[in-house]
Amino acid sequence: MSPEQNPSRSFGRRSFLRASGTVAAAGFLAACGGNTGRGGGSAGGKAAISQWYHQYGEAGTQQAALRYAKAYTKADVSVQWIPGDYASKLSSGLVSSNGPDVFEFHPDVQMAKSGQIVPLDDIIADVKSDFTEKDLAANSVDGKVYGIRMIDDPQFLYYRKSLLEKAGVQPPTTFDELIDVSRKLDKGGVKGLYLGLKGGSDILASPLIWATGSELLTADHKVAFDTPATVEGLKKMRELYTSKTLLLGAPTDWWDPSAFTQGLTAMQWCGLWAMPGIQKALGDDFGIVPLPGIGSAGRPVVYNGGWSTYVSAKAKDVDAAKAFVKWLWIEQTKFQEDWCTSYGFHIPPRKSLAAKATKLQSGTAAEAVKLFETKGHYDDPYWTQAMMTISQDMVNNAVVSGKNPESEVAKARTRVEAELKKIA
């Protein structure tokens, strides 16, 4: 969802959320929490459950979360709506006595191996086959499912049809074409392309590697990105960055479509969640394409982001927390449909619900679903927060600072190998 969450993931939307931090959580609960109106403690013998969300940007999401919580009758669920640096606050909260019982986040092997979250195989067992295999894999560690996928959020390039037509160019299908098209669209006060406040060095770190044909890690969790193709990808990204056709310094980051809808840029990296707002602003004057492939082994890439829900091992009542997660994200299919398609567009992770999501079955939304299915790359739970930061440093140093790409890839490999030893 377009998050106010991530003013920092120029801080791209997800890198921000993945960034671990040490910000003290004390005090923010009272400042930011909402609740069901039934008080924060247990009453009448019912368990009290604290459920955390990052602050979504779409209007109506907080009200929906509160409505779902209020509908649950077997426990008192208090919803905490966390603005700003959600990852840091969650990191602090999970080791404190005031953390969440239930929370949303992204798959990460360290949370499982450190015992911060509990397996959820028992609550998903009856409907496991209704979730996509890749969503299950992204939330599994050592054969156990730790997260229940809530939404799938593919990310790709939006382009303005009328501006491309006026410039006499077609949507780019290779990275060289992307650079060329960006140059030709950069005119009349409209920049060619917007990749966020950091020029894409954060949010595109993983997609850039995938677009070269390389992988982040091997299937047995060893470094796989240190390839000549990745070096070539960094060089091409540097060429794009130094073309001076990128929009930099926009009022909002990549996850917000305002720069695109307000005519500041002809193309922008953003997510499916933004499509209803773009349609409202531009009608049918837009299209989407994957990040083009780079080099002879390159491939077009869509990043399949999303959110999953977890149960803290430090929950006051783990069984009650798991029962609530099962009720909301397994049994309440109407709430799941509402969450996925009423506040921006998101693909339901449940196959049965995706089949009924009529808003996603025509026009550009249907194209997005097809790209999600055919060009999408998912998170690897073994690619940890620290590794993501390392890869972003690599891209930033090589692309923004112009440092030697071969050296940056080698340094990143050494650092990632050190991180892998920690989780071996």
C-alpha positions as CSV (number, residue, x, y, z in Angstrom):
1,M,0.0,0.0,0.0
2,S,1.2,3.5,-0.6
3,P,2.6,4.1,2.8
4,E,3.2,7.2,4.7
5,Q,5.2,4.6,6.2
6,N,8.1,5.2,4.2
7,P,8.9,8.7,3.9
8,S,12.2,7.3,4.7
9,R,12.8,4.5,2.2
10,S,14.5,7.1,0.2
11,F,14.1,5.3,2.3
12,G,12.3,3.5,-0.3
13,R,9.1,2.0,0.8
14,R,10.6,-1.3,1.7
15,S,14.2,-0.6,2.4
16,F,13.0,1.8,5.0
17,L,10.9,-0.8,6.5
18,R,13.6,-3.3,6.4
19,A,16.1,-1.0,8.0
20,S,16.8,-2.2,11.5
21,G,17.1,0.5,14.1
22,T,17.5,1.2,17.7
23,V,15.0,3.9,18.2
24,A,13.4,3.6,21.6
25,A,9.8,2.6,21.4
26,A,8.9,4.2,24.7
27,G,6.1,6.6,24.5
28,F,5.0,6.1,20.9
29,L,2.3,3.7,21.7
30,A,0.3,6.2,23.6
31,A,0.9,8.8,21.0
32,C,0.0,6.7,18.0
33,G,-2.3,4.0,19.1
34,G,-5.9,3.6,18.1
35,N,-8.1,1.0,19.6
36,T,-11.4,-0.7,19.2
37,G,-13.0,1.5,21.8
38,R,-13.1,-1.3,24.3
39,G,-10.1,-0.3,26.4
40,G,-6.6,-1.6,26.3
41,G,-6.7,-4.3,29.0
42,S,-8.5,-7.6,29.2
43,A,-12.1,-7.6,30.4
44,G,-14.5,-10.3,31.3
45,G,-11.7,-12.8,31.2
46,K,-10.9,-12.1,27.5
47,A,-7.4,-11.8,26.4
48,A,-5.9,-8.4,25.4
49,I,-4.1,-8.4,22.0
50,S,-1.9,-5.6,20.7
51,Q,-1.8,-5.5,16.9
52,W,0.7,-3.3,15.1
53,Y,0.4,-1.8,11.5
54,H,2.7,0.6,9.8
55,Q,0.9,3.8,8.8
56,Y,-0.6,3.1,5.4
57,G,-1.1,6.1,3.1
58,E,-4.5,5.2,1.6
59,A,-7.5,6.8,3.1
60,G,-9.7,4.4,5.0
61,T,-7.1,1.8,5.9
62,Q,-6.8,2.7,9.6
63,Q,-10.6,2.8,9.9
64,A,-10.8,-0.6,8.3
65,A,-8.1,-2.1,10.6
66,L,-10.1,-0.8,13.6
67,R,-13.3,-2.2,12.2
68,Y,-11.8,-5.6,11.8
69,A,-10.4,-5.6,15.3
70,K,-13.7,-4.5,16.8
71,A,-15.5,-7.3,15.0
72,Y,-13.5,-9.9,16.9
73,T,-15.3,-11.0,20.0
74,K,-12.9,-13.5,21.6
75,A,-10.4,-11.0,22.7
76,D,-9.9,-7.2,23.1
77,V,-7.8,-6.2,20.2
78,S,-6.0,-2.8,20.4
79,V,-4.7,-1.5,17.1
80,Q,-1.5,0.5,17.0
81,W,-1.1,2.6,13.9
82,I,2.6,3.4,13.7
83,P,3.8,6.4,11.7
84,G,7.4,7.1,10.7
85,D,10.2,4.5,11.1
86,Y,8.1,1.4,11.7
87,A,11.0,-1.0,11.3
88,S,13.0,0.7,14.1
89,K,10.0,0.9,16.4
90,L,9.1,-2.7,15.7
91,S,12.7,-3.8,16.3
92,S,12.6,-2.1,19.7
93,G,9.1,-3.3,20.5
94,L,9.9,-7.0,19.9
95,V,12.5,-7.0,22.6
96,S,10.5,-5.0,25.1
97,S,7.6,-5.7,27.4
98,N,5.4,-3.3,25.5
99,G,5.7,-4.8,22.0
100,P,3.1,-6.2,19.7
101,D,1.3,-9.5,20.1
102,V,0.5,-9.5,16.4
103,F,2.2,-7.4,13.8
104,E,2.8,-7.0,10.1
105,F,6.2,-7.0,8.5
106,H,8.3,-8.8,5.9
107,P,9.8,-12.3,5.9
108,D,13.2,-12.4,7.6
109,V,15.1,-15.5,8.7
110,Q,16.6,-13.7,11.7
111,M,13.2,-13.2,13.4
112,A,12.6,-16.9,13.1
113,K,16.0,-18.1,14.1
114,S,16.2,-15.7,17.1
115,G,12.9,-16.9,18.3
116,Q,11.1,-13.6,18.0
117,I,8.2,-15.1,16.1
118,V,6.3,-18.4,16.3
119,P,5.4,-20.9,13.5
120,L,1.9,-20.6,12.2
121,D,1.7,-24.0,10.4
122,D,-1.2,-25.1,12.5
123,I,-3.5,-22.2,11.7
124,I,-2.8,-22.2,8.0
125,A,-2.9,-26.0,7.5
126,D,-6.5,-26.2,6.3
127,V,-6.0,-23.5,3.6
128,K,-2.4,-23.7,2.8
129,S,-3.0,-24.9,-0.8
130,D,-5.1,-21.7,-1.3
131,F,-2.0,-19.5,-0.9
132,T,0.5,-19.1,-3.7
133,E,3.5,-21.3,-3.4
134,K,5.9,-18.4,-3.7
135,D,4.2,-16.4,-0.9
136,L,4.4,-19.5,1.3
137,A,8.1,-19.9,0.4
138,A,8.8,-16.3,1.2
139,N,7.4,-16.7,4.6
140,S,8.9,-20.1,5.4
141,V,12.2,-20.9,7.3
142,D,13.4,-24.5,7.7
143,G,10.1,-25.8,6.4
144,K,7.9,-23.9,8.9
145,V,5.5,-21.1,7.9
146,Y,6.0,-18.0,10.1
147,G,4.0,-15.4,8.3
148,I,0.5,-15.2,6.8
149,R,0.6,-13.1,3.6
150,M,-1.9,-10.2,3.8
151,I,-1.3,-8.5,0.4
152,D,0.9,-8.8,-2.6
153,D,2.2,-5.5,-4.0
154,P,4.0,-5.7,-7.4
155,Q,6.1,-2.7,-8.4
156,F,7.0,-1.6,-11.9
157,L,7.5,1.5,-14.1
158,Y,4.5,3.7,-14.9
159,Y,4.8,5.8,-18.1
160,R,2.6,8.6,-19.5
161,K,1.3,7.4,-22.9
162,S,0.7,10.9,-24.3
163,L,4.2,12.1,-23.5
164,L,5.9,9.1,-25.1
165,E,3.7,9.5,-28.2
166,K,4.6,13.2,-28.3
167,A,8.3,12.3,-28.1
168,G,8.0,9.7,-30.7
169,V,9.2,6.8,-28.5
170,Q,7.9,3.4,-27.4
171,P,7.9,2.1,-23.9
172,P,11.4,0.8,-23.1
173,T,12.1,-2.9,-23.4
174,T,15.8,-2.8,-22.7
175,F,17.8,-0.8,-20.2
176,D,19.6,1.0,-23.0
177,E,16.2,2.0,-24.3
178,L,15.2,3.1,-20.8
179,I,18.1,5.5,-20.8
180,D,17.4,6.7,-24.3
181,V,13.6,7.2,-23.6
182,S,14.4,9.0,-20.4
183,R,16.6,11.4,-22.3
184,K,14.0,12.1,-25.0
185,L,11.2,12.6,-22.5
186,D,13.3,15.1,-20.4
187,K,12.0,18.4,-21.8
188,G,9.8,21.3,-21.1
189,G,10.2,21.1,-17.3
190,V,9.2,17.5,-17.2
191,K,11.9,15.0,-16.2
192,G,12.3,11.7,-17.9
193,L,12.1,9.3,-15.0
194,Y,11.5,9.3,-11.2
195,L,13.1,6.5,-9.2
196,G,12.7,8.1,-5.8
197,L,14.6,10.6,-3.7
198,K,17.8,8.6,-3.9
199,G,17.6,8.1,-7.7
200,G,16.7,4.4,-7.3
201,S,19.9,3.5,-5.5
202,D,17.8,2.1,-2.6
203,I,14.6,0.7,-3.9
204,L,16.1,-0.8,-7.1
205,A,19.0,-2.5,-5.4
206,S,17.5,-6.0,-5.7
207,P,15.6,-5.4,-8.9
208,L,18.7,-4.1,-10.6
209,I,20.6,-7.3,-9.7
210,W,17.7,-9.5,-10.9
211,A,17.4,-7.5,-14.2
212,T,21.0,-8.5,-15.1
213,G,20.0,-12.2,-14.8
214,S,21.9,-12.6,-11.5
215,E,20.4,-13.7,-8.2
216,L,20.9,-12.3,-4.6
217,L,21.6,-15.7,-3.1
218,T,21.8,-19.3,-4.3
219,A,19.1,-21.8,-3.3
220,D,21.4,-23.0,-0.6
221,H,21.9,-19.5,0.8
222,K,25.3,-18.5,-0.7
223,V,26.3,-15.2,-2.4
224,A,25.1,-15.2,-6.0
225,F,25.1,-11.5,-6.9
226,D,28.8,-11.0,-7.4
227,T,28.8,-11.5,-11.2
228,P,30.2,-9.6,-14.2
229,A,26.5,-9.0,-15.1
230,T,25.9,-7.2,-11.8
231,V,29.0,-5.0,-12.5
232,E,27.5,-4.2,-15.9
233,G,24.2,-3.4,-14.3
234,L,25.8,-0.9,-12.0
235,K,27.6,0.8,-14.9
236,K,24.3,1.1,-16.8
237,M,22.6,2.4,-13.7
238,R,25.4,5.0,-13.4
239,E,24.9,6.0,-17.0
240,L,21.2,6.6,-16.3
241,Y,21.9,8.5,-13.1
242,T,24.5,10.8,-14.8
243,S,22.2,11.4,-17.7
244,K,20.6,14.2,-15.6
245,T,17.2,13.1,-16.8
246,L,16.1,11.7,-13.4
247,L,13.8,13.7,-11.2
248,L,15.6,14.3,-7.9
249,G,14.2,16.2,-5.0
250,A,10.5,15.6,-5.6
251,P,8.2,16.5,-2.7
252,T,7.3,12.8,-2.1
253,D,9.3,9.5,-2.5
254,W,8.9,6.8,-5.1
255,W,5.9,5.1,-3.4
256,D,3.7,8.1,-3.8
257,P,2.5,8.7,-7.4
258,S,2.2,12.5,-7.0
259,A,5.3,13.4,-9.0
260,F,3.9,11.3,-11.9
261,T,0.3,12.5,-11.7
262,Q,1.3,16.1,-11.3
263,G,3.4,16.1,-14.4
264,L,6.8,16.4,-12.8
265,T,8.0,13.2,-14.6
266,A,7.0,11.2,-17.6
267,M,7.9,7.8,-16.0
268,Q,8.0,6.6,-12.4
269,W,8.8,3.5,-10.4
270,C,5.8,2.8,-8.1
271,G,3.4,0.0,-7.1
272,L,0.0,-1.4,-8.0
273,W,-1.4,0.2,-4.9
274,A,-1.1,3.6,-6.6
275,M,-3.1,2.7,-9.7
276,P,-6.6,3.8,-8.6
277,G,-5.2,7.3,-7.8
278,I,-3.3,7.4,-11.1
279,Q,-6.4,6.4,-13.0
280,K,-8.4,9.1,-11.2
281,A,-5.8,11.7,-12.1
282,L,-4.8,10.7,-15.7
283,G,-7.7,8.5,-16.9
284,D,-6.2,6.0,-19.4
285,D,-3.2,8.1,-20.2
286,F,-0.7,5.7,-18.6
287,G,0.8,2.3,-19.1
288,I,3.1,0.0,-17.2
289,V,6.3,-2.0,-18.0
290,P,8.7,-4.0,-16.0
291,L,12.2,-2.8,-15.2
292,P,14.0,-3.7,-18.4
293,G,16.7,-6.3,-18.5
294,I,20.4,-5.4,-18.6
295,G,22.9,-7.1,-20.9
296,S,22.8,-10.3,-22.9
297,A,21.4,-12.4,-19.9
298,G,19.1,-9.7,-18.7
299,R,15.4,-10.1,-18.0
300,P,12.5,-7.8,-17.3
301,V,11.8,-7.6,-13.6
302,V,8.8,-6.8,-11.4
303,Y,9.4,-6.7,-7.7
304,N,6.7,-8.5,-5.8
305,G,6.5,-6.8,-2.5
306,G,3.8,-7.1,0.1
307,W,3.0,-7.5,3.8
308,S,2.6,-10.5,6.0
309,T,1.3,-10.9,9.6
310,Y,3.3,-12.5,12.4
311,V,2.8,-13.5,16.0
312,S,5.4,-12.4,18.5
313,A,6.9,-15.2,20.7
314,K,6.7,-12.7,23.5
315,A,2.9,-12.2,23.1
316,K,1.0,-12.1,26.3
317,D,-1.0,-15.1,25.2
318,V,0.5,-16.7,22.1
319,D,-2.5,-19.0,21.5
320,A,-5.0,-16.1,21.7
321,A,-2.8,-14.1,19.3
322,K,-2.7,-17.0,16.8
323,A,-6.4,-17.5,17.1
324,F,-7.0,-13.8,16.2
325,V,-4.6,-14.1,13.2
326,K,-6.5,-17.2,12.0
327,W,-9.8,-15.5,12.4
328,L,-8.8,-12.3,10.5
329,W,-6.3,-13.5,7.9
330,I,-7.6,-17.0,7.3
331,E,-11.3,-17.1,8.0
332,Q,-12.6,-13.6,7.3
333,T,-12.4,-13.6,3.6
334,K,-14.7,-10.5,3.2
335,F,-12.3,-8.5,5.3
336,Q,-9.3,-9.8,3.3
337,E,-11.1,-8.8,0.0
338,D,-11.8,-5.4,1.5
339,W,-8.2,-4.9,2.6
340,C,-6.8,-5.9,-0.8
341,T,-9.0,-3.9,-3.2
342,S,-10.9,-1.1,-1.3
343,Y,-7.9,1.1,-0.4
344,G,-5.7,1.1,-3.4
345,F,-5.1,-2.1,-5.4
346,H,-3.3,-5.1,-4.0
347,I,-3.3,-8.7,-5.2
348,P,-5.0,-11.1,-2.7
349,P,-2.5,-13.8,-1.7
350,R,-5.3,-16.4,-1.6
351,K,-5.9,-17.9,-5.0
352,S,-9.7,-18.1,-4.3
353,L,-9.9,-14.4,-3.5
354,A,-7.6,-13.4,-6.3
355,A,-10.0,-15.1,-8.7
356,K,-12.9,-13.0,-7.4
357,A,-11.0,-9.7,-7.5
358,T,-12.9,-8.1,-10.4
359,K,-11.2,-4.8,-10.0
360,L,-8.0,-6.5,-11.1
361,Q,-9.3,-8.4,-14.0
362,S,-9.4,-5.7,-16.7
363,G,-7.4,-2.9,-18.2
364,T,-4.0,-2.0,-16.8
365,A,-4.7,-3.6,-13.5
366,A,-5.0,-7.0,-15.3
367,E,-1.7,-6.2,-17.0
368,A,-0.1,-5.7,-13.6
369,V,-1.4,-9.0,-12.4
370,K,0.1,-10.7,-15.4
371,L,3.4,-9.0,-14.9
372,F,3.3,-10.1,-11.2
373,E,2.8,-13.7,-12.3
374,T,5.2,-13.8,-15.2
375,K,8.0,-11.3,-14.3
376,G,7.8,-11.1,-10.5
377,H,10.6,-11.7,-8.0
378,Y,9.8,-12.3,-4.4
379,D,11.7,-11.6,-1.2
380,D,14.0,-14.3,0.0
381,P,13.7,-14.6,3.8
382,Y,17.5,-15.3,4.0
383,W,18.2,-11.9,2.4
384,T,18.1,-10.1,5.7
385,Q,17.7,-6.5,6.6
386,A,21.5,-6.1,6.9
387,M,22.1,-7.7,3.5
388,M,19.6,-5.3,1.9
389,T,21.4,-2.4,3.5
390,I,24.7,-3.8,2.1
391,S,23.4,-4.1,-1.4
392,Q,22.0,-0.5,-1.2
393,D,25.4,0.7,-0.1
394,M,26.9,-1.1,-3.1
395,V,24.5,0.5,-5.5
396,N,24.7,4.0,-3.9
397,N,28.5,3.9,-3.9
398,A,28.8,2.8,-7.5
399,V,25.9,4.7,-9.0
400,V,25.6,7.9,-7.0
401,S,29.2,8.3,-5.8
402,G,30.7,6.9,-8.9
403,K,33.1,4.5,-7.2
404,N,34.6,1.5,-8.9
405,P,31.7,-1.0,-9.4
406,E,34.0,-4.1,-9.4
407,S,35.4,-3.1,-6.0
408,E,31.9,-2.3,-4.6
409,V,30.6,-5.7,-5.7
410,A,33.6,-7.4,-4.1
411,K,33.2,-5.4,-0.8
412,A,29.5,-6.2,-0.7
413,R,30.2,-9.9,-1.2
414,T,32.6,-9.9,1.8
415,R,30.0,-8.2,4.0
416,V,27.1,-10.4,2.9
417,E,29.2,-13.5,3.6
418,A,29.8,-12.3,7.1
419,E,26.1,-11.8,7.6
420,L,25.4,-15.3,6.2
421,K,27.7,-16.8,8.8
422,K,25.6,-15.2,11.5
423,I,22.5,-17.1,10.4
424,A,24.1,-20.4,9.4
